[in-house]
Amino acid sequence: MAKQETDRYTFRSPGQATSYFYGYVKLVALRKEVEAKLGACFQPQAFHDFILDQGLLPPALLRRAVLEHFR
């Protein structure tokens, strides 16, 4: 299993782990931003449902869609 993971992260998909982490960091920052903006009105389930409804979007477009939706 260790060899498979080494091959995965070095030969087959060398940027996968870093791109995943980049998206994760952007998503956490976006959630904190919306949570701070809405305060007590923030609903985690609604936020995550909206994120999933957007499908695959680059972080900048996802941020724009989220900020427009959660005004």
DADATA-V487913 format. One record per residue. N is the residue number from 0. RES is the residue in one letter. SS is DSSP state (a for helix, b for strand, c for the rest). Layout:
N,RES,SS  N,RES,SS
This chain:
0,M,c  1,A,a  2,K,a  3,Q,a  4,E,a  5,T,a  6,D,a  7,R,a  8,Y,a  9,T,a  10,F,a  11,R,a  12,S,c  13,P,c  14,G,c  15,Q,a  16,A,a  17,T,a  18,S,a  19,Y,a  20,F,a  21,Y,a  22,G,a  23,Y,a  24,V,a  25,K,a  26,L,a  27,V,a  28,A,a  29,L,a  30,R,a  31,K,a  32,E,a  33,V,a  34,E,a  35,A,a  36,K,a  37,L,a  38,G,a  39,A,a  40,C,a  41,F,c  42,Q,c  43,P,a  44,Q,a  45,A,a  46,F,a  47,H,a  48,D,a  49,F,a  50,I,a  51,L,a  52,D,a  53,Q,c  54,G,c  55,L,c  56,L,c  57,P,c  58,P,a  59,A,a  60,L,a  61,L,a  62,R,a  63,R,a  64,A,a  65,V,a  66,L,a  67,E,a  68,H,a  69,F,c  70,R,c
